[in-house]
Structures are given as structure tokens and as C-alpha cells.
Amino acid sequence: MTDLGIAVDSVETGSRGALRMFLRNKAAVFGLVVFTLIALITIFGPGLYGTSARKMVAPPFLGPGDDLAPLLGTDYLGRDILAGIITGGRTTLLVAIVAALMTMTFGLVIGSLAGYFGRWIDSLLMRFTEIFQVMPSLLFALVVIFLLGPGTRNETLAIGLTMWPAGARLTRAEFLRWREMEFVKAARAIGCSDLRIMFRTILPNAMPPLLTWTTLIVVTAILFHAGLAFLGLVDINSVSWGSMMGKNRGYALTAWWTVAFPGAAIMITGLSIALIGDGLQDAFNPKLRGR
């Protein structure tokens, strides 16, 4: 069997071992179950719950347990807090996941080109990366939103453009490490193209740390989106967890539920994704997998 075939077999075997290791991690499995439930609620919940997040359903500032109050109370306009959390979760997760995919795509393309080819291509792409990396993330996102206007699409683009440099550097480091391995040299020797070597030979081996990093990016994107929405820098017609907190922040002391429940949704979602990321990190750790 060639070195390339051995490398492919080792990747497949490592993936199976990583899956077994992940499933043995109770915290990671718990995080996966919680996040799956949250995703299902945000996808199917608005239709099943049947109450609009924008509709005034009761008097303002009814707390949980009050007469005629929805389950989690109402906000300053009399809108259902639970309906807002269910509907707002869809917006929050959509922005975070799309921004994370955009970040990973940018980082993967630029980092792989820099790490694989090296020399002047590496220098040029890393200088380009540093231009984005030295900018304050929030300020840069604000500039993008001000230039393009508020809206879910522009907000997602702003978040993605601020976070990709870290992914590019991580991808570059992995490609620099793997490009000198024997099975990569064997692939070159048998005439494989650069693109095939990059994305069929090196990338599968470099994916474990990139997957772990992606989960952290999703958490960061959720917090970033919540911060922008809290400041009122997104589409005022959109409903998200951050916008719910921002619009009700003036009543946090007198109507705590209007900000506490959306904040809890952000915290629980971020914690569940972080547990998944920790589980992936342990699962792909060869020292722990060998125990």
C-alpha cells in the first residue's frame, strides 16, 4: 500500500476513534443534545407555538405567573417573551452559523494557499490578513454596517469579515505542518495536482483543529450579533435575542424577565456549543484517544 493510501486509512480510522471518544464524553453529548433541541425549537417552534413575536397579546410588563400573562411574561409593548425567544433564536442562529461558515471559508482558502505554497504567496496573503487583524473588530463591523446599511445580510457579512483572520492563521499553520509529511511528498511524486493534494490529502488531516475552532467561532458570532443588536445597530424590524435585550434594557430593574430570559437563551446556547467544541478537541487529541 502506498504512503497516500496509508494516510487515507489513518484518517478514516482516526475519525471512527474520534467519534467513539466524543460519544464517551458526557458533557459533549449533553451539549449536542441541548443544541439540537434549541435548533429544532427555532426551526419548528414559531409555527407550532402560533403566537407572533411582533403581536401585542397582553398588557405590558406582565411577569411570569401573573394572571393572563404568557408563560414567560410580556415586554414593554405587551409582546410575548417566549414567542420572541423562539422567533429570535432563528435569526440569532442563522446569522451566527452563516457568519461562521463565511469565516471558515475565507480562512480556509487564504490560509491553505499561504501554508501550502509559501514564499511570496505566503507573505502577500499574511500581510493582507494583518490588515483585517489589526482593526478593532467592533469598529470594523460598525463601519461595514454603516456603509452597507442595516439588515441581516449586511450584519452577517460584517461579522464574517471581522473574524476570518484567526482561521486563516490556524489553517496556514496546519498546512505548513502537513505539507512536509511523507504521504504528501508521495502524492506529489505520483503526479497529483496541487488542488488535489491541498483539499484531498492535507485538508482531511488538518480538519480536527479547524472543526474545534469553528465551534468557538459560532459562539463568538452569537455574542457579536447579540452585541450589535443590543446596541440597536441591526434591522429594527428583526427579532433576535440581542434586540430583545436591547429594546428592554431600560426596564431591566423593574421587569427583569424581559432581559433575563433572552440573556439565558444566549448563555445556554453558547455553553452547549462550547461543550461540543471541548468534546471535539478531546476526541481528536491522539494522547487522550489512546487511553
Buried (B, 14 or more C-beta within 10 A) or exposed (E): EEBBEEBBEEBEEBBEBBEEBBEEBEEBBBBBEBBEEBBEBBBEBBEEBEBBBEEEBBEBBBBBEEEEBBEBBBBBEBBBBBBBBBBBBBBBBBBBBBBBBBBBEBBBBBBBBBBBBBEEEBEEBBEBBEEBBEBEBBEBBBBBBEEEEBBBEBBBBBBBBBBBBBBBBBBBBBBBEBBEBEBBEBBEEEEBEEEEBBEBBBBBBBBBBBBBBBBBBBBBBBBBBBBBBBEEBBBEEBBBBBBBBBBBEEBBEEBBBBBBBBBEBBEBBBBBBBBBBBBBBBBBBEEEBEE
